[in-house]
Amino acid sequence: MSGLPQYDYEKLADRIEAEIRSGRLPVGARLPGEREMTDLYQVSIGTARRAVRELRDRGLVATLAAKGTYVLQPPPADTVGP
């Protein structure tokens, strides 16, 4: 699907995924809160919220109610689904 435009939340999720895979955000690190993300990445609260949901769907983070969102051990980058 290369060459197709991406939604802003996908771009943000890709950016954070790159930070996770590079080790800049290590396993166990707490992601900034959604409101902090709006300032840090210059996005809307809805974009930040959808990006976090996308990262959860990718298996990269887990959210604990009233605690925050934390980095999980990422699956191998070369894993391809069925």
mmCIF file of the N, C-alpha and C atoms, coordinates in Angstrom:
data_MODEL
# 
_entry.id   MODEL 
# 
loop_
_atom_site.group_PDB 
_atom_site.id 
_atom_site.type_symbol 
_atom_site.label_atom_id 
_atom_site.label_alt_id 
_atom_site.label_comp_id 
_atom_site.label_asym_id 
_atom_site.label_entity_id 
_atom_site.label_seq_id 
_atom_site.pdbx_PDB_ins_code 
_atom_site.Cartn_x 
_atom_site.Cartn_y 
_atom_site.Cartn_z 
_atom_site.occupancy 
_atom_site.B_iso_or_equiv 
_atom_site.pdbx_formal_charge 
_atom_site.auth_seq_id 
_atom_site.auth_comp_id 
_atom_site.auth_asym_id 
_atom_site.auth_atom_id 
_atom_site.pdbx_PDB_model_num 
ATOM 1   N N  . MET A 1 1  ? 0.815  -1.192  0.000  1.00 0.00 ? 1  MET A N  1 
ATOM 2   C CA . MET A 1 1  ? 0.000  0.000   0.000  1.00 0.00 ? 1  MET A CA 1 
ATOM 3   C C  . MET A 1 1  ? 0.856  1.252   0.000  1.00 0.00 ? 1  MET A C  1 
ATOM 4   N N  . SER A 1 2  ? 2.080  1.115   -0.311 1.00 0.00 ? 2  SER A N  1 
ATOM 5   C CA . SER A 1 2  ? 2.960  2.266   -0.336 1.00 0.00 ? 2  SER A CA 1 
ATOM 6   C C  . SER A 1 2  ? 2.490  3.261   -1.377 1.00 0.00 ? 2  SER A C  1 
ATOM 7   N N  . GLY A 1 3  ? 2.669  4.531   -1.070 1.00 0.00 ? 3  GLY A N  1 
ATOM 8   C CA . GLY A 1 3  ? 2.243  5.556   -1.994 1.00 0.00 ? 3  GLY A CA 1 
ATOM 9   C C  . GLY A 1 3  ? 0.857  6.098   -1.710 1.00 0.00 ? 3  GLY A C  1 
ATOM 10  N N  . LEU A 1 4  ? 0.079  5.367   -0.921 1.00 0.00 ? 4  LEU A N  1 
ATOM 11  C CA . LEU A 1 4  ? -1.249 5.847   -0.553 1.00 0.00 ? 4  LEU A CA 1 
ATOM 12  C C  . LEU A 1 4  ? -1.125 6.821   0.612  1.00 0.00 ? 4  LEU A C  1 
ATOM 13  N N  . PRO A 1 5  ? -1.991 7.830   0.669  1.00 0.00 ? 5  PRO A N  1 
ATOM 14  C CA . PRO A 1 5  ? -1.931 8.754   1.797  1.00 0.00 ? 5  PRO A CA 1 
ATOM 15  C C  . PRO A 1 5  ? -2.299 8.042   3.094  1.00 0.00 ? 5  PRO A C  1 
ATOM 16  N N  . GLN A 1 6  ? -1.755 8.544   4.203  1.00 0.00 ? 6  GLN A N  1 
ATOM 17  C CA . GLN A 1 6  ? -2.043 7.976   5.518  1.00 0.00 ? 6  GLN A CA 1 
ATOM 18  C C  . GLN A 1 6  ? -2.832 8.984   6.339  1.00 0.00 ? 6  GLN A C  1 
ATOM 19  N N  . TYR A 1 7  ? -3.649 8.473   7.227  1.00 0.00 ? 7  TYR A N  1 
ATOM 20  C CA . TYR A 1 7  ? -4.307 9.321   8.203  1.00 0.00 ? 7  TYR A CA 1 
ATOM 21  C C  . TYR A 1 7  ? -3.272 9.805   9.209  1.00 0.00 ? 7  TYR A C  1 
ATOM 22  N N  . ASP A 1 8  ? -3.539 10.945  9.847  1.00 0.00 ? 8  ASP A N  1 
ATOM 23  C CA . ASP A 1 8  ? -2.600 11.497  10.825 1.00 0.00 ? 8  ASP A CA 1 
ATOM 24  C C  . ASP A 1 8  ? -2.344 10.533  11.976 1.00 0.00 ? 8  ASP A C  1 
ATOM 25  N N  . TYR A 1 9  ? -3.381 9.806   12.416 1.00 0.00 ? 9  TYR A N  1 
ATOM 26  C CA . TYR A 1 9  ? -3.180 8.879   13.528 1.00 0.00 ? 9  TYR A CA 1 
ATOM 27  C C  . TYR A 1 9  ? -2.235 7.743   13.131 1.00 0.00 ? 9  TYR A C  1 
ATOM 28  N N  . GLU A 1 10 ? -2.281 7.320   11.867 1.00 0.00 ? 10 GLU A N  1 
ATOM 29  C CA . GLU A 1 10 ? -1.370 6.265   11.398 1.00 0.00 ? 10 GLU A CA 1 
ATOM 30  C C  . GLU A 1 10 ? 0.069  6.785   11.366 1.00 0.00 ? 10 GLU A C  1 
ATOM 31  N N  . LYS A 1 11 ? 0.229  8.021   10.921 1.00 0.00 ? 11 LYS A N  1 
ATOM 32  C CA . LYS A 1 11 ? 1.569  8.617   10.902 1.00 0.00 ? 11 LYS A CA 1 
ATOM 33  C C  . LYS A 1 11 ? 2.137  8.704   12.308 1.00 0.00 ? 11 LYS A C  1 
ATOM 34  N N  . LEU A 1 12 ? 1.307  9.128   13.264 1.00 0.00 ? 12 LEU A N  1 
ATOM 35  C CA . LEU A 1 12 ? 1.762  9.230   14.647 1.00 0.00 ? 12 LEU A CA 1 
ATOM 36  C C  . LEU A 1 12 ? 2.073  7.846   15.205 1.00 0.00 ? 12 LEU A C  1 
ATOM 37  N N  . ALA A 1 13 ? 1.216  6.863   14.951 1.00 0.00 ? 13 ALA A N  1 
ATOM 38  C CA . ALA A 1 13 ? 1.466  5.500   15.423 1.00 0.00 ? 13 ALA A CA 1 
ATOM 39  C C  . ALA A 1 13 ? 2.759  4.959   14.821 1.00 0.00 ? 13 ALA A C  1 
ATOM 40  N N  . ASP A 1 14 ? 2.999  5.221   13.537 1.00 0.00 ? 14 ASP A N  1 
ATOM 41  C CA . ASP A 1 14 ? 4.238  4.775   12.891 1.00 0.00 ? 14 ASP A CA 1 
ATOM 42  C C  . ASP A 1 14 ? 5.447  5.429   13.540 1.00 0.00 ? 14 ASP A C  1 
ATOM 43  N N  . ARG A 1 15 ? 5.321  6.716   13.853 1.00 0.00 ? 15 ARG A N  1 
ATOM 44  C CA . ARG A 1 15 ? 6.429  7.444   14.478 1.00 0.00 ? 15 ARG A CA 1 
ATOM 45  C C  . ARG A 1 15 ? 6.755  6.870   15.855 1.00 0.00 ? 15 ARG A C  1 
ATOM 46  N N  . ILE A 1 16 ? 5.716  6.614   16.647 1.00 0.00 ? 16 ILE A N  1 
ATOM 47  C CA . ILE A 1 16 ? 5.933  6.051   17.981 1.00 0.00 ? 16 ILE A CA 1 
ATOM 48  C C  . ILE A 1 16 ? 6.445  4.617   17.877 1.00 0.00 ? 16 ILE A C  1 
ATOM 49  N N  . GLU A 1 17 ? 5.935  3.854   16.911 1.00 0.00 ? 17 GLU A N  1 
ATOM 50  C CA . GLU A 1 17 ? 6.444  2.488   16.704 1.00 0.00 ? 17 GLU A CA 1 
ATOM 51  C C  . GLU A 1 17 ? 7.934  2.524   16.384 1.00 0.00 ? 17 GLU A C  1 
ATOM 52  N N  . ALA A 1 18 ? 8.359  3.460   15.571 1.00 0.00 ? 18 ALA A N  1 
ATOM 53  C CA . ALA A 1 18 ? 9.784  3.586   15.238 1.00 0.00 ? 18 ALA A CA 1 
ATOM 54  C C  . ALA A 1 18 ? 10.601 3.886   16.497 1.00 0.00 ? 18 ALA A C  1 
ATOM 55  N N  . GLU A 1 19 ? 10.050 4.712   17.384 1.00 0.00 ? 19 GLU A N  1 
ATOM 56  C CA . GLU A 1 19 ? 10.746 5.020   18.638 1.00 0.00 ? 19 GLU A CA 1 
ATOM 57  C C  . GLU A 1 19 ? 10.841 3.785   19.523 1.00 0.00 ? 19 GLU A C  1 
ATOM 58  N N  . ILE A 1 20 ? 9.805  2.959   19.504 1.00 0.00 ? 20 ILE A N  1 
ATOM 59  C CA . ILE A 1 20 ? 9.814  1.719   20.291 1.00 0.00 ? 20 ILE A CA 1 
ATOM 60  C C  . ILE A 1 20 ? 10.845 0.751   19.716 1.00 0.00 ? 20 ILE A C  1 
ATOM 61  N N  . ARG A 1 21 ? 10.808 0.539   18.416 1.00 0.00 ? 21 ARG A N  1 
ATOM 62  C CA . ARG A 1 21 ? 11.710 -0.438  17.784 1.00 0.00 ? 21 ARG A CA 1 
ATOM 63  C C  . ARG A 1 21 ? 13.171 0.001   17.854 1.00 0.00 ? 21 ARG A C  1 
ATOM 64  N N  . SER A 1 22 ? 13.420 1.322   17.896 1.00 0.00 ? 22 SER A N  1 
ATOM 65  C CA . SER A 1 22 ? 14.797 1.817   17.987 1.00 0.00 ? 22 SER A CA 1 
ATOM 66  C C  . SER A 1 22 ? 15.347 1.730   19.411 1.00 0.00 ? 22 SER A C  1 
ATOM 67  N N  . GLY A 1 23 ? 14.448 1.511   20.375 1.00 0.00 ? 23 GLY A N  1 
ATOM 68  C CA . GLY A 1 23 ? 14.871 1.459   21.767 1.00 0.00 ? 23 GLY A CA 1 
ATOM 69  C C  . GLY A 1 23 ? 14.766 2.800   22.473 1.00 0.00 ? 23 GLY A C  1 
ATOM 70  N N  . ARG A 1 24 ? 14.400 3.830   21.739 1.00 0.00 ? 24 ARG A N  1 
ATOM 71  C CA . ARG A 1 24 ? 14.236 5.150   22.361 1.00 0.00 ? 24 ARG A CA 1 
ATOM 72  C C  . ARG A 1 24 ? 13.113 5.111   23.402 1.00 0.00 ? 24 ARG A C  1 
ATOM 73  N N  . LEU A 1 25 ? 12.100 4.310   23.136 1.00 0.00 ? 25 LEU A N  1 
ATOM 74  C CA . LEU A 1 25 ? 11.055 4.022   24.114 1.00 0.00 ? 25 LEU A CA 1 
ATOM 75  C C  . LEU A 1 25 ? 11.195 2.541   24.478 1.00 0.00 ? 25 LEU A C  1 
ATOM 76  N N  . PRO A 1 26 ? 11.888 2.239   25.560 1.00 0.00 ? 26 PRO A N  1 
ATOM 77  C CA . PRO A 1 26 ? 12.150 0.836   25.914 1.00 0.00 ? 26 PRO A CA 1 
ATOM 78  C C  . PRO A 1 26 ? 10.924 0.140   26.502 1.00 0.00 ? 26 PRO A C  1 
ATOM 79  N N  . VAL A 1 27 ? 10.998 -1.179  26.567 1.00 0.00 ? 27 VAL A N  1 
ATOM 80  C CA . VAL A 1 27 ? 9.938  -1.984  27.175 1.00 0.00 ? 27 VAL A CA 1 
ATOM 81  C C  . VAL A 1 27 ? 9.698  -1.467  28.595 1.00 0.00 ? 27 VAL A C  1 
ATOM 82  N N  . GLY A 1 28 ? 8.436  -1.278  28.921 1.00 0.00 ? 28 GLY A N  1 
ATOM 83  C CA . GLY A 1 28 ? 8.065  -0.789  30.250 1.00 0.00 ? 28 GLY A CA 1 
ATOM 84  C C  . GLY A 1 28 ? 7.943  0.720   30.344 1.00 0.00 ? 28 GLY A C  1 
ATOM 85  N N  . ALA A 1 29 ? 8.414  1.433   29.322 1.00 0.00 ? 29 ALA A N  1 
ATOM 86  C CA . ALA A 1 29 ? 8.333  2.897   29.346 1.00 0.00 ? 29 ALA A CA 1 
ATOM 87  C C  . ALA A 1 29 ? 6.877  3.329   29.247 1.00 0.00 ? 29 ALA A C  1 
ATOM 88  N N  . ARG A 1 30 ? 6.556  4.388   29.937 1.00 0.00 ? 30 ARG A N  1 
ATOM 89  C CA . ARG A 1 30 ? 5.198  4.944   29.893 1.00 0.00 ? 30 ARG A CA 1 
ATOM 90  C C  . ARG A 1 30 ? 5.136  5.975   28.773 1.00 0.00 ? 30 ARG A C  1 
ATOM 91  N N  . LEU A 1 31 ? 4.133  5.830   27.902 1.00 0.00 ? 31 LEU A N  1 
ATOM 92  C CA . LEU A 1 31 ? 3.925  6.827   26.854 1.00 0.00 ? 31 LEU A CA 1 
ATOM 93  C C  . LEU A 1 31 ? 3.376  8.096   27.477 1.00 0.00 ? 31 LEU A C  1 
ATOM 94  N N  . PRO A 1 32 ? 3.608  9.233   26.830 1.00 0.00 ? 32 PRO A N  1 
ATOM 95  C CA . PRO A 1 32 ? 2.973  10.463  27.309 1.00 0.00 ? 32 PRO A CA 1 
ATOM 96  C C  . PRO A 1 32 ? 1.451  10.290  27.263 1.00 0.00 ? 32 PRO A C  1 
ATOM 97  N N  . GLY A 1 33 ? 0.749  10.976  28.137 1.00 0.00 ? 33 GLY A N  1 
ATOM 98  C CA . GLY A 1 33 ? -0.706 10.953  28.111 1.00 0.00 ? 33 GLY A CA 1 
ATOM 99  C C  . GLY A 1 33 ? -1.218 11.587  26.826 1.00 0.00 ? 33 GLY A C  1 
ATOM 100 N N  . GLU A 1 34 ? -2.475 11.330  26.519 1.00 0.00 ? 34 GLU A N  1 
ATOM 101 C CA . GLU A 1 34 ? -3.048 11.841  25.270 1.00 0.00 ? 34 GLU A CA 1 
ATOM 102 C C  . GLU A 1 34 ? -2.958 13.358  25.182 1.00 0.00 ? 34 GLU A C  1 
ATOM 103 N N  . ARG A 1 35 ? -3.213 14.059  26.265 1.00 0.00 ? 35 ARG A N  1 
ATOM 104 C CA . ARG A 1 35 ? -3.137 15.527  26.237 1.00 0.00 ? 35 ARG A CA 1 
ATOM 105 C C  . ARG A 1 35 ? -1.707 15.996  26.049 1.00 0.00 ? 35 ARG A C  1 
ATOM 106 N N  . GLU A 1 36 ? -0.770 15.296  26.669 1.00 0.00 ? 36 GLU A N  1 
ATOM 107 C CA . GLU A 1 36 ? 0.640  15.646  26.482 1.00 0.00 ? 36 GLU A CA 1 
ATOM 108 C C  . GLU A 1 36 ? 1.067  15.392  25.036 1.00 0.00 ? 36 GLU A C  1 
ATOM 109 N N  . MET A 1 37 ? 0.537  14.319  24.441 1.00 0.00 ? 37 MET A N  1 
ATOM 110 C CA . MET A 1 37 ? 0.846  14.015  23.039 1.00 0.00 ? 37 MET A CA 1 
ATOM 111 C C  . MET A 1 37 ? 0.392  15.131  22.110 1.00 0.00 ? 37 MET A C  1 
ATOM 112 N N  . THR A 1 38 ? -0.739 15.774  22.447 1.00 0.00 ? 38 THR A N  1 
ATOM 113 C CA . THR A 1 38 ? -1.232 16.846  21.581 1.00 0.00 ? 38 THR A CA 1 
ATOM 114 C C  . THR A 1 38 ? -0.219 17.968  21.474 1.00 0.00 ? 38 THR A C  1 
ATOM 115 N N  . ASP A 1 39 ? 0.458  18.276  22.574 1.00 0.00 ? 39 ASP A N  1 
ATOM 116 C CA . ASP A 1 39 ? 1.489  19.319  22.562 1.00 0.00 ? 39 ASP A CA 1 
ATOM 117 C C  . ASP A 1 39 ? 2.796  18.802  21.958 1.00 0.00 ? 39 ASP A C  1 
ATOM 118 N N  . LEU A 1 40 ? 3.183  17.612  22.361 1.00 0.00 ? 40 LEU A N  1 
ATOM 119 C CA . LEU A 1 40 ? 4.456  17.034  21.931 1.00 0.00 ? 40 LEU A CA 1 
ATOM 120 C C  . LEU A 1 40 ? 4.513  16.792  20.430 1.00 0.00 ? 40 LEU A C  1 
ATOM 121 N N  . TYR A 1 41 ? 3.430  16.261  19.862 1.00 0.00 ? 41 TYR A N  1 
ATOM 122 C CA . TYR A 1 41 ? 3.408  15.901  18.445 1.00 0.00 ? 41 TYR A CA 1 
ATOM 123 C C  . TYR A 1 41 ? 2.563  16.852  17.588 1.00 0.00 ? 41 TYR A C  1 
ATOM 124 N N  . GLN A 1 42 ? 1.991  17.884  18.208 1.00 0.00 ? 42 GLN A N  1 
ATOM 125 C CA . GLN A 1 42 ? 1.163  18.868  17.494 1.00 0.00 ? 42 GLN A CA 1 
ATOM 126 C C  . GLN A 1 42 ? 0.014  18.207  16.722 1.00 0.00 ? 42 GLN A C  1 
ATOM 127 N N  . VAL A 1 43 ? -0.763 17.391  17.443 1.00 0.00 ? 43 VAL A N  1 
ATOM 128 C CA . VAL A 1 43 ? -1.922 16.704  16.876 1.00 0.00 ? 43 VAL A CA 1 
ATOM 129 C C  . VAL A 1 43 ? -3.132 16.967  17.756 1.00 0.00 ? 43 VAL A C  1 
ATOM 130 N N  . SER A 1 44 ? -4.309 16.621  17.258 1.00 0.00 ? 44 SER A N  1 
ATOM 131 C CA . SER A 1 44 ? -5.531 16.772  18.046 1.00 0.00 ? 44 SER A CA 1 
ATOM 132 C C  . SER A 1 44 ? -5.638 15.621  19.050 1.00 0.00 ? 44 SER A C  1 
ATOM 133 N N  . ILE A 1 45 ? -6.493 15.804  20.052 1.00 0.00 ? 45 ILE A N  1 
ATOM 134 C CA . ILE A 1 45 ? -6.714 14.755  21.044 1.00 0.00 ? 45 ILE A CA 1 
ATOM 135 C C  . ILE A 1 45 ? -7.275 13.496  20.388 1.00 0.00 ? 45 ILE A C  1 
ATOM 136 N N  . GLY A 1 46 ? -8.134 13.668  19.385 1.00 0.00 ? 46 GLY A N  1 
ATOM 137 C CA . GLY A 1 46 ? -8.688 12.513  18.678 1.00 0.00 ? 46 GLY A CA 1 
ATOM 138 C C  . GLY A 1 46 ? -7.614 11.734  17.939 1.00 0.00 ? 46 GLY A C  1 
ATOM 139 N N  . THR A 1 47 ? -6.667 12.441  17.337 1.00 0.00 ? 47 THR A N  1 
ATOM 140 C CA . THR A 1 47 ? -5.560 11.787  16.634 1.00 0.00 ? 47 THR A CA 1 
ATOM 141 C C  . THR A 1 47 ? -4.690 11.030  17.620 1.00 0.00 ? 47 THR A C  1 
ATOM 142 N N  . ALA A 1 48 ? -4.384 11.639  18.767 1.00 0.00 ? 48 ALA A N  1 
ATOM 143 C CA . ALA A 1 48 ? -3.570 10.976  19.787 1.00 0.00 ? 48 ALA A CA 1 
ATOM 144 C C  . ALA A 1 48 ? -4.277 9.715   20.286 1.00 0.00 ? 48 ALA A C  1 
ATOM 145 N N  . ARG A 1 49 ? -5.564 9.835   20.528 1.00 0.00 ? 49 ARG A N  1 
ATOM 146 C CA . ARG A 1 49 ? -6.355 8.705   21.032 1.00 0.00 ? 49 ARG A CA 1 
ATOM 147 C C  . ARG A 1 49 ? -6.368 7.546   20.033 1.00 0.00 ? 49 ARG A C  1 
ATOM 148 N N  . ARG A 1 50 ? -6.585 7.867   18.761 1.00 0.00 ? 50 ARG A N  1 
ATOM 149 C CA . ARG A 1 50 ? -6.617 6.816   17.720 1.00 0.00 ? 50 ARG A CA 1 
ATOM 150 C C  . ARG A 1 50 ? -5.240 6.198   17.523 1.00 0.00 ? 50 ARG A C  1 
ATOM 151 N N  . ALA A 1 51 ? -4.181 7.003   17.644 1.00 0.00 ? 51 ALA A N  1 
ATOM 152 C CA . ALA A 1 51 ? -2.819 6.472   17.504 1.00 0.00 ? 51 ALA A CA 1 
ATOM 153 C C  . ALA A 1 51 ? -2.526 5.459   18.611 1.00 0.00 ? 51 ALA A C  1 
ATOM 154 N N  . VAL A 1 52 ? -2.933 5.767   19.836 1.00 0.00 ? 52 VAL A N  1 
ATOM 155 C CA . VAL A 1 52 ? -2.731 4.835   20.953 1.00 0.00 ? 52 VAL A CA 1 
ATOM 156 C C  . VAL A 1 52 ? -3.520 3.551   20.705 1.00 0.00 ? 52 VAL A C  1 
ATOM 157 N N  . ARG A 1 53 ? -4.743 3.691   20.220 1.00 0.00 ? 53 ARG A N  1 
ATOM 158 C CA . ARG A 1 53 ? -5.557 2.503   19.899 1.00 0.00 ? 53 ARG A CA 1 
ATOM 159 C C  . ARG A 1 53 ? -4.863 1.669   18.824 1.00 0.00 ? 53 ARG A C  1 
ATOM 160 N N  . GLU A 1 54 ? -4.312 2.325   17.812 1.00 0.00 ? 54 GLU A N  1 
ATOM 161 C CA . GLU A 1 54 ? -3.589 1.634   16.734 1.00 0.00 ? 54 GLU A CA 1 
ATOM 162 C C  . GLU A 1 54 ? -2.373 0.891   17.291 1.00 0.00 ? 54 GLU A C  1 
ATOM 163 N N  . LEU A 1 55 ? -1.640 1.521   18.194 1.00 0.00 ? 55 LEU A N  1 
ATOM 164 C CA . LEU A 1 55 ? -0.466 0.881   18.799 1.00 0.00 ? 55 LEU A CA 1 
ATOM 165 C C  . LEU A 1 55 ? -0.886 -0.330  19.632 1.00 0.00 ? 55 LEU A C  1 
ATOM 166 N N  . ARG A 1 56 ? -2.026 -0.230  20.319 1.00 0.00 ? 56 ARG A N  1 
ATOM 167 C CA . ARG A 1 56 ? -2.540 -1.398  21.060 1.00 0.00 ? 56 ARG A CA 1 
ATOM 168 C C  . ARG A 1 56 ? -2.896 -2.514  20.098 1.00 0.00 ? 56 ARG A C  1 
ATOM 169 N N  . ASP A 1 57 ? -3.553 -2.165  18.981 1.00 0.00 ? 57 ASP A N  1 
ATOM 170 C CA . ASP A 1 57 ? -3.925 -3.165  17.979 1.00 0.00 ? 57 ASP A CA 1 
ATOM 171 C C  . ASP A 1 57 ? -2.693 -3.840  17.382 1.00 0.00 ? 57 ASP A C  1 
ATOM 172 N N  . ARG A 1 58 ? -1.598 -3.110  17.281 1.00 0.00 ? 58 ARG A N  1 
ATOM 173 C CA . ARG A 1 58 ? -0.347 -3.669  16.752 1.00 0.00 ? 58 ARG A CA 1 
ATOM 174 C C  . ARG A 1 58 ? 0.403  -4.495  17.796 1.00 0.00 ? 58 ARG A C  1 
ATOM 175 N N  . GLY A 1 59 ? -0.090 -4.509  19.021 1.00 0.00 ? 59 GLY A N  1 
ATOM 176 C CA . GLY A 1 59 ? 0.549  -5.289  20.081 1.00 0.00 ? 59 GLY A CA 1 
ATOM 177 C C  . GLY A 1 59 ? 1.794  -4.642  20.645 1.00 0.00 ? 59 GLY A C  1 
ATOM 178 N N  . LEU A 1 60 ? 1.920  -3.331  20.495 1.00 0.00 ? 60 LEU A N  1 
ATOM 179 C CA . LEU A 1 60 ? 3.122  -2.632  20.941 1.00 0.00 ? 60 LEU A CA 1 
ATOM 180 C C  . LEU A 1 60 ? 2.980  -2.000  22.319 1.00 0.00 ? 60 LEU A C  1 
ATOM 181 N N  . VAL A 1 61 ? 1.754  -1.705  22.729 1.00 0.00 ? 61 VAL A N  1 
ATOM 182 C CA . VAL A 1 61 ? 1.521  -1.068  24.020 1.00 0.00 ? 61 VAL A CA 1 
ATOM 183 C C  . VAL A 1 61 ? 0.302  -1.682  24.687 1.00 0.00 ? 61 VAL A C  1 
ATOM 184 N N  . ALA A 1 62 ? 0.217  -1.470  25.998 1.00 0.00 ? 62 ALA A N  1 
ATOM 185 C CA . ALA A 1 62 ? -0.960 -1.870  26.771 1.00 0.00 ? 62 ALA A CA 1 
ATOM 186 C C  . ALA A 1 62 ? -1.351 -0.685  27.636 1.00 0.00 ? 62 ALA A C  1 
ATOM 187 N N  . THR A 1 63 ? -2.652 -0.471  27.774 1.00 0.00 ? 63 THR A N  1 
ATOM 188 C CA . THR A 1 63 ? -3.158 0.629   28.586 1.00 0.00 ? 63 THR A CA 1 
ATOM 189 C C  . THR A 1 63 ? -3.785 0.073   29.847 1.00 0.00 ? 63 THR A C  1 
ATOM 190 N N  . LEU A 1 64 ? -3.384 0.617   30.979 1.00 0.00 ? 64 LEU A N  1 
ATOM 191 C CA . LEU A 1 64 ? -3.953 0.255   32.270 1.00 0.00 ? 64 LEU A CA 1 
ATOM 192 C C  . LEU A 1 64 ? -4.802 1.425   32.738 1.00 0.00 ? 64 LEU A C  1 
ATOM 193 N N  . ALA A 1 65 ? -6.051 1.171   33.023 1.00 0.00 ? 65 ALA A N  1 
ATOM 194 C CA . ALA A 1 65 ? -6.964 2.240   33.431 1.00 0.00 ? 65 ALA A CA 1 
ATOM 195 C C  . ALA A 1 65 ? -6.386 3.030   34.602 1.00 0.00 ? 65 ALA A C  1 
ATOM 196 N N  . ALA A 1 66 ? -6.429 4.329   34.487 1.00 0.00 ? 66 ALA A N  1 
ATOM 197 C CA . ALA A 1 66 ? -5.971 5.273   35.504 1.00 0.00 ? 66 ALA A CA 1 
ATOM 198 C C  . ALA A 1 66 ? -4.468 5.177   35.794 1.00 0.00 ? 66 ALA A C  1 
ATOM 199 N N  . LYS A 1 67 ? -3.739 4.415   34.996 1.00 0.00 ? 67 LYS A N  1 
ATOM 200 C CA . LYS A 1 67 ? -2.290 4.261   35.198 1.00 0.00 ? 67 LYS A CA 1 
ATOM 201 C C  . LYS A 1 67 ? -1.484 4.785   34.023 1.00 0.00 ? 67 LYS A C  1 
ATOM 202 N N  . GLY A 1 68 ? -1.976 4.557   32.802 1.00 0.00 ? 68 GLY A N  1 
ATOM 203 C CA . GLY A 1 68 ? -1.254 5.016   31.623 1.00 0.00 ? 68 GLY A CA 1 
ATOM 204 C C  . GLY A 1 68 ? -1.076 3.910   30.604 1.00 0.00 ? 68 GLY A C  1 
ATOM 205 N N  . THR A 1 69 ? -0.316 4.243   29.573 1.00 0.00 ? 69 THR A N  1 
ATOM 206 C CA . THR A 1 69 ? -0.051 3.315   28.478 1.00 0.00 ? 69 THR A CA 1 
ATOM 207 C C  . THR A 1 69 ? 1.434  2.997   28.484 1.00 0.00 ? 69 THR A C  1 
ATOM 208 N N  . TYR A 1 70 ? 1.753  1.708   28.424 1.00 0.00 ? 70 TYR A N  1 
ATOM 209 C CA . TYR A 1 70 ? 3.128  1.242   28.575 1.00 0.00 ? 70 TYR A CA 1 
ATOM 210 C C  . TYR A 1 70 ? 3.569  0.407   27.378 1.00 0.00 ? 70 TYR A C  1 
ATOM 211 N N  . VAL A 1 71 ? 4.848  0.512   27.075 1.00 0.00 ? 71 VAL A N  1 
ATOM 212 C CA . VAL A 1 71 ? 5.448  -0.222  25.961 1.00 0.00 ? 71 VAL A CA 1 
ATOM 213 C C  . VAL A 1 71 ? 5.597  -1.690  26.327 1.00 0.00 ? 71 VAL A C  1 
ATOM 214 N N  . LEU A 1 72 ? 5.153  -2.560  25.419 1.00 0.00 ? 72 LEU A N  1 
ATOM 215 C CA . LEU A 1 72 ? 5.334  -4.007  25.552 1.00 0.00 ? 72 LEU A CA 1 
ATOM 216 C C  . LEU A 1 72 ? 6.529  -4.435  24.712 1.00 0.00 ? 72 LEU A C  1 
ATOM 217 N N  . GLN A 1 73 ? 6.959  -5.668  24.889 1.00 0.00 ? 73 GLN A N  1 
ATOM 218 C CA . GLN A 1 73 ? 7.991  -6.230  24.022 1.00 0.00 ? 73 GLN A CA 1 
ATOM 219 C C  . GLN A 1 73 ? 7.427  -6.290  22.613 1.00 0.00 ? 73 GLN A C  1 
ATOM 220 N N  . PRO A 1 74 ? 8.014  -5.571  21.651 1.00 0.00 ? 74 PRO A N  1 
ATOM 221 C CA . PRO A 1 74 ? 7.433  -5.580  20.304 1.00 0.00 ? 74 PRO A CA 1 
ATOM 222 C C  . PRO A 1 74 ? 7.644  -6.924  19.611 1.00 0.00 ? 74 PRO A C  1 
ATOM 223 N N  . PRO A 1 75 ? 6.670  -7.324  18.815 1.00 0.00 ? 75 PRO A N  1 
ATOM 224 C CA . PRO A 1 75 ? 6.862  -8.528  18.006 1.00 0.00 ? 75 PRO A CA 1 
ATOM 225 C C  . PRO A 1 75 ? 7.956  -8.255  16.965 1.00 0.00 ? 75 PRO A C  1 
ATOM 226 N N  . PRO A 1 76 ? 8.590  -9.288  16.456 1.00 0.00 ? 76 PRO A N  1 
ATOM 227 C CA . PRO A 1 76 ? 9.617  -9.071  15.428 1.00 0.00 ? 76 PRO A CA 1 
ATOM 228 C C  . PRO A 1 76 ? 9.067  -8.272  14.249 1.00 0.00 ? 76 PRO A C  1 
ATOM 229 N N  . ALA A 1 77 ? 9.879  -7.379  13.727 1.00 0.00 ? 77 ALA A N  1 
ATOM 230 C CA . ALA A 1 77 ? 9.457  -6.497  12.624 1.00 0.00 ? 77 ALA A CA 1 
ATOM 231 C C  . ALA A 1 77 ? 9.139  -7.273  11.353 1.00 0.00 ? 77 ALA A C  1 
ATOM 232 N N  . ASP A 1 78 ? 9.769  -8.435  11.175 1.00 0.00 ? 78 ASP A N  1 
ATOM 233 C CA . ASP A 1 78 ? 9.572  -9.188  9.941  1.00 0.00 ? 78 ASP A CA 1 
ATOM 234 C C  . ASP A 1 78 ? 8.439  -10.201 10.014 1.00 0.00 ? 78 ASP A C  1 
ATOM 235 N N  . THR A 1 79 ? 7.658  -10.161 11.115 1.00 0.00 ? 79 THR A N  1 
ATOM 236 C CA . THR A 1 79 ? 6.537  -11.075 11.241 1.00 0.00 ? 79 THR A CA 1 
ATOM 237 C C  . THR A 1 79 ? 5.458  -10.714 10.230 1.00 0.00 ? 79 THR A C  1 
ATOM 238 N N  . VAL A 1 80 ? 5.046  -11.693 9.466  1.00 0.00 ? 80 VAL A N  1 
ATOM 239 C CA . VAL A 1 80 ? 4.013  -11.474 8.456  1.00 0.00 ? 80 VAL A CA 1 
ATOM 240 C C  . VAL A 1 80 ? 2.833  -12.353 8.802  1.00 0.00 ? 80 VAL A C  1 
ATOM 241 N N  . GLY A 1 81 ? 1.645  -11.771 8.761  1.00 0.00 ? 81 GLY A N  1 
ATOM 242 C CA . GLY A 1 81 ? 0.432  -12.519 9.087  1.00 0.00 ? 81 GLY A CA 1 
ATOM 243 C C  . GLY A 1 81 ? 0.105  -13.541 8.026  1.00 0.00 ? 81 GLY A C  1 
ATOM 244 N N  . PRO A 1 82 ? -0.879 -14.425 8.328  1.00 0.00 ? 82 PRO A N  1 
ATOM 245 C CA . PRO A 1 82 ? -1.261 -15.488 7.387  1.00 0.00 ? 82 PRO A CA 1 
ATOM 246 C C  . PRO A 1 82 ? -1.859 -14.971 6.117  1.00 0.00 ? 82 PRO A C  1 
# 
